[in-house]
């Protein structure tokens, strides 16, 4: 089936010109319009025909899971911003009944105008990055408009709205250093995950800046999630105990604190803990969690605005779709850290 890019190539025009013809926009020469329409009549289009290429006013929002509260928070912020921009949303949980690729096929068949991927599959450390990159490149060539949120794919020509993970690791470690801690552990997500690598680099930079050796035995990798946080904390506590740990996420931090408590250690009296995300529960758990907050609403607004810019045929195109905005996390100090 032909997409917008195929139709544009056959007609000898740009993808935006095909889009303008389909949506009856002004400013197209009649000769060009007729040439595009002729190609449309000759070529097979999508499974739903030309109508699937027309404006539908619907965008797809794809998130990797809903069990971690940070992802529903992103979904809500994205949906709210999309509604204000005049778009309806279809929310897809890609770790549920359908995979990301299956949802993408469904969204294309339903004629969505664009898609926003939060932590897309290419950011999954268990995936073949080369194959994933080829998949997204093919979608882009077919005219699918995309934006990544925390996508971690600099090799792809896809706009990415991201938080500064390096700064998060640095800021968390600096906070603990300023409280007097020197043996600072890192409860990390999977070693190959880009957020884990960037946070570790920030942790390393802060320690080296303070003249503290960043020992590799103070880093414990585990799957993202509360169970992974408990597992990683357990490995750190099996050795010479750190006086503080920073964690890849708030959910991992909650698991880490539970494991410390199971071993008879109190937070923060025996061990200080810092999370990342600032999920709503962080302010209400016991003790309330010190964390690095992602500016979720600002990031969601930037993602939707960039997608809307791509979808507006009247807006001037960029020379490249590769557009990135990096947002600073902010330290929220609560009760889970103390000076020593």
C-alpha positions as CSV (number, residue, x, y, z in Angstrom):
1,X,0.0,0.0,0.0
2,X,1.3,3.5,-0.9
3,X,1.8,6.1,1.7
4,X,2.1,9.9,1.4
5,X,5.8,9.6,0.6
6,X,5.1,7.1,-2.3
7,X,2.4,9.3,-3.7
8,X,4.6,12.4,-3.5
9,X,7.5,10.7,-5.3
10,X,5.3,9.4,-8.1
11,X,3.8,12.9,-8.6
12,X,7.1,14.6,-8.3
13,X,6.0,16.8,-5.4
14,X,6.7,17.1,-1.7
15,X,4.8,15.2,1.0
16,X,3.4,18.5,2.3
17,X,2.0,19.2,-1.2
18,X,0.2,15.9,-1.3
19,X,-1.2,16.7,2.2
20,X,-2.4,20.1,1.1
21,X,-4.1,18.6,-2.0
22,X,-5.8,15.9,0.2
23,X,-7.0,18.5,2.7
24,X,-8.1,21.0,0.0
25,X,-5.7,23.7,1.1
26,X,-5.2,26.8,-1.0
27,X,-2.0,27.8,-2.7
28,X,-1.6,24.8,-5.0
29,X,-1.3,25.3,-8.7
30,X,-4.2,23.6,-10.5
31,X,-1.8,21.7,-12.7
32,X,0.0,20.3,-9.6
33,X,-3.3,19.5,-8.0
34,X,-4.5,17.5,-11.0
35,X,-1.2,15.6,-11.2
36,X,-1.5,14.5,-7.5
37,X,-5.1,13.5,-7.9
38,X,-4.2,11.5,-11.0
39,X,-1.5,9.6,-9.0
40,X,-4.0,9.1,-6.2
41,X,-6.5,7.5,-8.6
42,X,-3.8,5.2,-10.1
43,X,-2.0,4.0,-7.0
44,X,-3.3,1.8,-4.2
45,X,-3.3,3.8,-1.0
46,X,-3.9,2.5,2.5
47,X,-6.2,-0.2,3.7
48,X,-8.9,2.5,4.2
49,X,-8.3,4.3,0.9
50,X,-7.7,8.0,0.4
51,X,-9.8,8.8,3.4
52,X,-7.2,7.4,5.7
53,X,-4.8,10.1,4.4
54,X,-7.1,13.0,5.0
55,X,-7.3,15.1,8.1
56,X,-9.0,13.1,10.9
57,X,-8.2,15.3,13.9
58,X,-6.9,12.3,15.9
59,X,-3.4,11.6,17.2
60,X,-2.0,8.4,18.8
61,X,-0.4,8.5,22.3
62,X,1.8,5.4,22.9
63,X,3.1,4.7,26.4
64,X,5.1,1.6,27.5
65,X,3.1,0.8,30.6
66,X,0.5,2.2,33.0
67,X,1.7,0.5,36.3
68,X,4.4,3.2,36.8
69,X,2.5,6.4,37.7
70,X,4.8,8.6,35.6
71,X,3.4,7.2,32.4
72,X,-0.3,7.9,33.2
73,X,0.9,11.4,34.2
74,X,2.5,11.9,30.8
75,X,-0.6,10.4,29.0
76,X,-2.9,12.8,30.9
77,X,-0.7,15.8,30.2
78,X,-0.4,14.9,26.5
79,X,-4.1,14.3,26.1
80,X,-5.0,17.6,27.7
81,X,-2.6,19.5,25.5
82,X,-3.7,17.7,22.4
83,X,-7.3,18.6,23.2
84,X,-6.4,22.3,23.6
85,X,-4.7,22.0,20.2
86,X,-7.9,20.6,18.6
87,X,-7.0,17.0,18.5
88,X,-8.7,13.9,19.9
89,X,-6.3,11.2,21.3
90,X,-6.1,7.4,21.2
91,X,-4.1,6.1,24.1
92,X,-2.2,2.8,23.6
93,X,-0.4,0.8,26.4
94,X,2.2,-1.0,24.4
95,X,3.0,-3.6,27.2
96,X,-0.6,-4.7,27.4
97,X,-2.5,-6.8,24.9
98,X,-0.8,-5.4,21.9
99,X,2.8,-4.5,21.1
100,X,3.9,-1.1,19.9
101,X,4.2,-2.2,16.3
102,X,0.7,-3.7,16.4
103,X,-0.7,-0.5,17.9
104,X,1.1,1.5,15.2
105,X,-0.5,-0.6,12.4
106,X,-3.9,-0.1,14.1
107,X,-3.4,3.6,14.4
108,X,-2.3,3.9,10.7
109,X,-5.3,1.9,9.6
110,X,-7.6,4.3,11.5
111,X,-6.0,7.3,9.8
112,X,-4.5,9.0,12.8
113,X,-2.6,12.1,11.8
114,X,0.5,11.6,14.0
115,X,1.9,9.8,17.0
116,X,3.7,10.6,20.2
117,X,5.8,7.8,21.6
118,X,6.7,8.0,25.3
119,X,9.9,5.9,25.9
120,X,9.5,4.2,22.5
121,X,10.7,0.7,21.8
122,X,14.0,1.9,20.4
123,X,14.8,3.1,23.9
124,X,14.3,-0.5,25.2
125,X,17.7,-2.0,25.9
126,X,16.5,-5.5,25.1
127,X,15.7,-4.5,21.5
128,X,17.9,-4.7,18.4
129,X,18.6,-0.9,17.9
130,X,19.5,-1.3,14.2
131,X,16.2,-3.1,13.5
132,X,14.2,-0.6,15.6
133,X,15.8,2.3,13.8
134,X,14.9,0.8,10.4
135,X,11.3,0.4,11.5
136,X,10.9,4.1,12.6
137,X,12.7,5.3,9.5
138,X,10.3,3.3,7.3
139,X,7.3,4.9,9.2
140,X,8.8,8.3,8.6
141,X,9.3,7.6,4.9
142,X,5.7,6.6,4.7
143,X,4.6,10.0,5.9
144,X,3.8,9.1,9.6
145,X,4.4,12.2,11.7
146,X,6.1,11.3,15.0
147,X,7.5,12.8,18.2
148,X,9.4,11.0,20.9
149,X,9.3,11.8,24.6
150,X,12.4,10.5,26.4
151,X,13.2,8.5,23.2
152,X,16.9,8.4,23.5
153,X,17.5,7.8,19.7
154,X,19.9,10.5,18.5
155,X,20.6,8.4,15.3
156,X,17.0,8.9,14.2
157,X,15.6,11.9,12.4
158,X,12.7,12.1,14.8
159,X,12.0,15.1,17.1
160,X,12.7,14.2,20.7
161,X,11.5,15.9,23.8
162,X,13.6,14.8,26.7
163,X,14.7,15.4,30.3
164,X,18.3,15.8,31.2
165,X,19.1,12.4,32.7
166,X,22.8,13.3,33.2
167,X,21.9,16.4,35.2
168,X,19.5,14.3,37.3
169,X,22.2,11.8,38.3
170,X,24.6,14.7,39.0
171,X,22.1,16.7,41.0
172,X,21.1,13.7,43.1
173,X,24.7,12.8,43.9
174,X,25.5,16.5,44.7
175,X,22.6,16.7,47.1
176,X,23.9,13.6,49.0
177,X,27.5,14.8,48.9
178,X,26.4,18.2,50.4
179,X,24.7,16.2,53.2
180,X,28.1,14.6,54.0
181,X,27.6,11.3,52.3
182,X,30.7,9.8,50.6
183,X,29.7,6.2,50.1
184,X,26.8,6.7,47.6
185,X,25.3,3.8,45.7
186,X,23.3,3.8,42.5
187,X,20.1,1.6,42.3
188,X,20.1,1.5,38.5
189,X,17.9,0.3,35.8
190,X,19.2,-2.1,33.1
191,X,22.9,-1.4,32.2
192,X,22.1,-0.9,28.5
193,X,19.3,1.5,29.0
194,X,20.3,5.1,28.0
195,X,18.6,6.7,31.1
196,X,20.7,4.4,33.3
197,X,23.9,5.2,31.5
198,X,23.3,9.0,31.6
199,X,22.4,9.0,35.3
200,X,25.5,7.0,36.1
201,X,27.6,9.4,34.1
202,X,26.1,12.3,36.2
203,X,26.7,10.3,39.4
204,X,30.3,9.7,38.4
205,X,30.9,13.4,37.5
206,X,29.6,14.6,40.9
207,X,31.6,12.1,42.8
208,X,34.8,12.8,40.9
209,X,34.2,16.6,41.3
210,X,34.1,16.0,45.1
211,X,37.3,13.9,45.1
212,X,35.3,10.7,45.8
213,X,36.2,7.5,43.8
214,X,33.0,6.2,41.9
215,X,33.4,2.5,42.8
216,X,31.8,0.1,40.4
217,X,30.6,-2.1,43.3
218,X,28.3,0.7,44.4
219,X,26.3,0.3,41.2
220,X,23.6,-2.4,41.0
221,X,21.5,-3.0,37.9
222,X,18.1,-4.5,37.9
223,X,14.8,-4.3,35.8
224,X,12.9,-1.0,36.2
225,X,10.1,-1.3,38.8
226,X,9.7,-1.8,42.6
227,X,10.9,-5.4,42.5
228,X,14.0,-4.4,40.6
229,X,14.7,-1.6,43.1
230,X,14.5,-4.1,46.0
231,X,16.7,-6.5,44.1
232,X,19.4,-3.9,43.4
233,X,19.3,-2.5,46.9
234,X,19.7,-6.0,48.3
235,X,22.9,-6.5,46.3
236,X,24.3,-3.2,47.5
237,X,23.4,-4.1,51.1
238,X,25.1,-7.5,50.8
239,X,28.4,-5.7,50.5
240,X,29.9,-2.8,52.5
241,X,26.8,-0.7,53.1
242,X,26.5,2.7,51.4
243,X,25.1,5.5,53.5
244,X,22.9,6.7,50.7
245,X,21.6,5.6,47.3
246,X,20.2,7.4,44.3
247,X,17.6,5.4,42.2
248,X,16.7,5.4,38.5
249,X,13.0,6.0,39.3
250,X,10.7,6.7,42.2
251,X,9.2,3.3,41.8
252,X,12.6,1.7,42.1
253,X,13.3,3.9,45.2
254,X,10.1,2.6,46.9
255,X,11.3,-0.9,46.3
256,X,14.8,0.0,47.6
257,X,13.3,1.5,50.8
258,X,11.2,-1.5,51.4
259,X,14.2,-3.8,51.1
260,X,16.2,-1.7,53.5
261,X,13.3,-1.8,56.0
262,X,13.1,-5.6,55.5
263,X,16.7,-5.8,56.6
264,X,16.1,-3.6,59.7
265,X,17.4,-0.4,58.2
266,X,15.5,2.9,58.6
267,X,15.3,5.6,55.9
268,X,16.9,8.1,56.3
269,X,18.4,7.3,59.7
270,X,20.5,4.4,58.4
271,X,20.4,5.1,54.7
272,X,19.3,8.1,52.6
273,X,17.4,7.5,49.4
274,X,16.8,9.8,46.3
275,X,14.3,8.9,43.5
276,X,13.6,10.3,40.1
277,X,10.2,11.3,38.4
278,X,8.3,12.9,41.4
279,X,5.3,10.6,41.0
280,X,2.3,11.7,43.2
281,X,3.0,8.9,45.7
282,X,6.5,10.3,46.4
283,X,5.0,13.0,48.6
284,X,2.8,10.6,50.6
285,X,4.9,7.5,51.2
286,X,6.7,7.1,54.6
287,X,9.1,8.8,54.7
288,X,8.2,11.2,51.9
289,X,10.7,10.7,49.1
290,X,13.4,13.2,48.0
291,X,13.4,13.1,44.2
292,X,14.2,14.8,40.9
293,X,11.0,16.0,39.3
294,X,10.4,15.7,35.5
295,X,8.6,18.8,34.2
296,X,5.9,16.6,32.7
297,X,3.4,19.3,31.7
298,X,6.1,21.4,30.0
299,X,7.5,18.4,28.2
300,X,4.0,17.3,27.1
301,X,3.2,20.8,25.8
302,X,6.4,20.8,23.8
303,X,5.7,17.4,22.3
304,X,2.2,18.2,21.2
305,X,3.2,21.6,19.8
306,X,6.0,20.0,17.8
307,X,3.6,17.4,16.4
308,X,1.0,20.0,15.6
309,X,3.7,22.0,13.8
310,X,4.5,19.0,11.6
311,X,0.8,18.4,10.8
312,X,0.1,22.0,9.8
313,X,0.8,22.2,6.1
314,X,0.9,26.0,6.4
315,X,3.9,25.9,8.7
316,X,7.3,26.1,7.1
317,X,9.1,22.8,7.3
318,X,12.5,22.3,8.9
319,X,15.4,21.3,6.8
320,X,15.4,18.2,9.1
321,X,12.7,16.8,11.4
322,X,15.5,16.1,13.9
323,X,14.5,18.6,16.7
324,X,15.3,18.1,20.4
325,X,14.4,20.0,23.5
326,X,16.0,19.0,26.7
327,X,14.3,20.0,30.0
328,X,16.0,20.3,33.4
329,X,14.8,18.2,36.3
330,X,14.3,19.9,39.6
331,X,15.4,18.6,43.1
332,X,12.5,18.2,45.5
333,X,13.9,17.6,49.0
334,X,11.6,15.7,51.4
335,X,12.2,13.3,54.3
336,X,14.1,10.4,52.8
337,X,17.6,12.1,52.9
338,X,19.5,13.5,55.9
339,X,22.9,14.8,56.7
340,X,25.5,12.7,58.5
